[in-house]
Amino acid sequence: MKFHLAINMERLSPEVDMAAVERHTLDMVKMADDGGFYIVWAAEHHALEMTIAPNPFQILTWWAAHTSQVRLGTGVVVAPYWHPIDVAGEAALLDIYSDGRLEFGIGSGAYQREFDRMHPGLKQSEGYRYMQEMLPAVKALWAGDYAHEGEFWSFPTATSVPKPLQQPHPPVWIAARAPVTYDYAVKHNCNIMSWPITRPMNEVETYLQRLETALEENPGKARPTFSTMRHTCVYDSVDQWTVPVEAAIRQLGSV
């Protein structure tokens, strides 16, 4: 078993000093690096004080400059908000800056609130279609010259500039909860990250069964690495736990 840390720059309100948020986040990342954690993950979220992460590549480049061994994961690039050429170049440059420590995570997006602002009219449940089109395009751009004619993106021959340091490409992770994303990850030899969001932690048992089903339906495919996340909060006193919960409800409303 390997331990990862997924951490965001978070604050309960805009009145909280950003410099303090940055210091706290970086301190946690440094502790993970010193403590032998395998990967630290940076998310992508928009217009949410509780998760200040408009670009995971920027955050991970910052962390790369202050760490030496922990691997750096995008957790995740939200495919519907990006263009494949952007993603390929940003990821490759981060891989170079970090001396080959990138773990490339891609997904469909988590909150309908963000879709309503970043991609109006798109249902969160349909975001996986963008992920399934983007990932092969990004890998092809990393490999060399590639032209794309798809449902969501089209472009003439291009290539990733620069190319990633890790060859043929950095390890790839898929954010998966629905059966269709487990099937896609197994078919395309991708690792899997999954978490229950607001559901009980025993939901992970359902996700593991979906992985087993995907493996049964794709004979001959290797078992991917599976990771799951559990939120952990530390408070000074027992009566403080409602404060961040109430702040999250105010910011997210219905997710």
C-alpha positions in Angstrom: 0.0 0.0 0.0 1.2 3.5 -0.9 0.0 6.7 0.7 -1.0 9.8 -1.2 -2.0 13.3 -0.2 -4.7 15.3 -2.0 -4.6 18.8 -0.7 -6.0 22.1 -1.9 -5.6 25.7 -1.0 -8.8 26.2 1.0 -10.4 28.9 3.0 -13.9 29.3 4.5 -14.3 32.9 3.3 -12.6 35.5 1.2 -11.5 37.3 4.4 -9.0 34.6 5.2 -5.5 35.7 4.2 -4.2 33.9 1.0 -0.6 34.1 2.2 -1.6 32.0 5.2 -3.5 29.5 3.1 -0.4 29.2 0.8 1.9 28.6 3.7 -0.3 25.9 5.3 -0.7 24.1 2.0 3.0 24.1 1.2 3.9 23.0 4.7 1.6 19.9 4.2 3.2 19.1 0.8 6.7 19.4 2.3 5.7 17.0 5.1 4.4 14.5 2.6 7.7 14.7 0.7 9.8 14.3 3.8 7.5 11.6 5.2 7.8 9.3 2.2 4.3 9.8 0.7 4.2 8.5 -2.9 2.1 11.2 -4.7 0.6 14.6 -3.8 -2.4 15.6 -5.8 -3.7 19.0 -6.9 -7.3 19.4 -8.0 -8.9 21.6 -10.6 -11.9 23.7 -9.4 -13.3 27.1 -10.3 -15.0 29.9 -8.4 -14.9 28.0 -5.1 -13.1 29.5 -2.1 -13.1 26.1 -0.4 -10.9 24.7 -3.2 -8.7 27.4 -4.8 -7.3 25.4 -7.8 -8.0 27.0 -11.2 -5.0 25.3 -12.8 -3.4 22.1 -11.3 -0.3 22.5 -13.5 0.5 25.8 -11.9 0.1 24.4 -8.4 2.2 21.4 -9.1 5.0 23.4 -10.6 5.0 25.5 -7.4 5.2 22.3 -5.3 7.9 20.8 -7.6 10.2 23.7 -6.7 9.9 22.8 -3.0 10.1 19.0 -3.1 12.6 16.4 -4.2 11.1 13.0 -4.3 7.3 12.9 -4.0 5.4 12.5 -7.3 3.1 15.2 -8.5 -0.4 14.3 -9.7 -3.2 16.3 -11.4 -6.2 15.2 -9.5 -7.7 15.9 -12.0 -7.6 17.8 -15.2 -11.3 18.4 -16.0 -11.5 17.5 -19.7 -14.6 19.5 -20.7 -12.8 22.8 -19.6 -9.7 22.3 -21.7 -8.3 21.8 -25.3 -6.1 18.7 -25.9 -3.2 20.8 -27.2 -3.2 22.9 -24.1 -3.3 19.9 -21.8 -0.5 18.0 -23.7 1.9 21.0 -23.5 1.1 22.0 -19.9 1.5 18.4 -18.7 4.7 17.8 -20.7 6.3 21.1 -19.4 5.4 20.1 -15.8 7.0 16.7 -16.3 10.2 18.4 -17.4 10.2 21.0 -14.6 9.7 18.2 -12.0 12.4 15.9 -13.4 9.9 13.3 -14.5 7.6 13.2 -11.4 4.2 13.9 -13.1 1.3 11.5 -12.6 -1.3 12.6 -15.1 -4.9 12.4 -13.8 -7.8 13.2 -16.0 -11.5 13.2 -15.4 -15.0 14.3 -16.2 -15.6 16.9 -13.4 -17.4 16.7 -10.1 -19.9 19.5 -9.5 -22.8 20.7 -11.6 -22.3 24.1 -10.1 -19.0 24.4 -11.9 -20.3 23.0 -15.2 -23.1 25.7 -15.1 -20.3 28.3 -15.1 -17.5 26.8 -17.1 -19.5 24.8 -19.7 -23.1 26.1 -19.6 -25.6 23.5 -20.8 -23.5 20.5 -20.2 -24.6 18.0 -17.6 -21.9 16.7 -15.3 -23.0 13.2 -16.1 -22.0 13.7 -19.7 -18.5 15.0 -19.0 -17.0 11.6 -19.4 -17.5 11.8 -23.1 -15.0 14.7 -23.3 -12.5 12.8 -21.2 -12.8 9.7 -23.5 -12.1 11.9 -26.5 -9.4 14.0 -24.9 -7.1 11.3 -23.5 -6.2 9.5 -26.8 -5.6 12.9 -28.4 -3.3 14.0 -25.6 -1.3 10.7 -25.8 -1.1 11.0 -29.6 0.2 14.6 -29.3 2.9 13.5 -26.8 3.9 10.8 -29.3 4.4 13.1 -32.3 2.4 14.7 -35.2 -1.3 14.3 -34.9 -4.5 15.7 -36.5 -7.8 15.4 -34.8 -11.4 15.3 -36.1 -13.7 14.5 -33.2 -17.1 15.3 -31.7 -15.8 18.1 -29.4 -12.5 19.2 -30.8 -11.0 19.4 -34.3 -7.5 20.6 -35.3 -5.0 20.2 -38.1 -1.7 18.4 -37.6 0.0 19.5 -34.4 2.3 18.0 -31.7 3.0 18.6 -28.1 5.7 21.2 -27.5 7.5 20.2 -25.4 7.4 16.4 -25.1 7.2 14.8 -21.6 10.4 13.6 -20.0 8.8 10.3 -19.1 8.5 8.0 -22.1 6.3 7.0 -23.8 4.3 9.2 -21.4 3.7 9.8 -17.7 1.5 7.4 -15.8 -2.2 8.0 -16.5 -5.0 8.0 -14.0 -8.7 8.1 -14.6 -11.2 9.6 -12.1 -13.9 6.9 -12.0 -17.2 6.4 -10.2 -19.6 5.4 -12.9 -19.3 1.9 -14.5 -18.5 3.4 -17.9 -15.4 5.1 -16.5 -14.1 1.9 -14.9 -14.6 0.1 -18.2 -12.7 2.8 -20.1 -9.8 2.8 -17.6 -9.4 -1.0 -17.8 -9.6 -1.0 -21.6 -7.0 1.7 -21.9 -4.6 0.5 -19.2 -5.1 3.5 -16.9 -4.8 3.6 -13.2 -8.0 4.5 -11.2 -8.7 7.1 -8.6 -12.1 7.1 -6.9 -13.8 8.6 -3.9 -17.4 8.7 -2.6 -17.7 12.5 -2.4 -20.7 13.0 0.0 -21.6 9.3 0.3 -20.5 6.9 3.1 -17.0 5.5 2.9 -18.4 1.9 2.3 -19.4 3.2 -1.2 -15.8 2.2 -2.0 -16.9 -1.4 -1.9 -19.3 -0.6 -4.8 -16.4 0.9 -6.7 -14.2 -2.1 -6.2 -17.0 -4.3 -7.6 -17.2 -2.1 -10.6 -13.5 -2.6 -11.1 -13.9 -6.4 -10.9 -16.7 -6.2 -13.4 -14.6 -4.2 -15.8 -11.8 -6.7 -15.5 -14.2 -9.6 -16.2 -15.6 -7.9 -19.3 -12.1 -7.1 -20.6 -10.2 -10.4 -20.4 -6.5 -10.1 -20.8 -6.2 -6.6 -19.5 -3.9 -5.9 -16.6 -5.3 -5.0 -13.2 -4.8 -1.2 -12.7 -3.6 0.5 -9.6 -6.7 1.5 -7.6 -6.7 4.4 -5.2 -9.4 6.0 -3.1 -9.5 9.1 -0.9 -10.9 9.8 2.5 -11.4 13.4 3.7 -9.6 14.1 7.0 -10.0 17.2 9.1 -8.2 18.1 12.3 -9.9 20.6 14.7 -8.7 22.2 18.0 -12.0 21.4 19.7 -15.0 19.2 19.1 -17.4 22.1 18.6 -15.5 23.4 15.6 -16.4 20.7 13.1 -19.6 22.4 11.9 -17.8 25.5 10.7 -16.3 24.1 7.6 -19.4 22.0 6.9 -21.6 25.0 6.9 -19.1 26.9 4.7 -19.1 24.1 2.2 -22.9 24.1 2.1 -23.0 27.8 1.5 -20.5 27.6 -1.3 -21.6 24.5 -3.1 -25.3 24.4 -2.4 -26.5 21.4 -4.4 -23.6 19.6 -6.0 
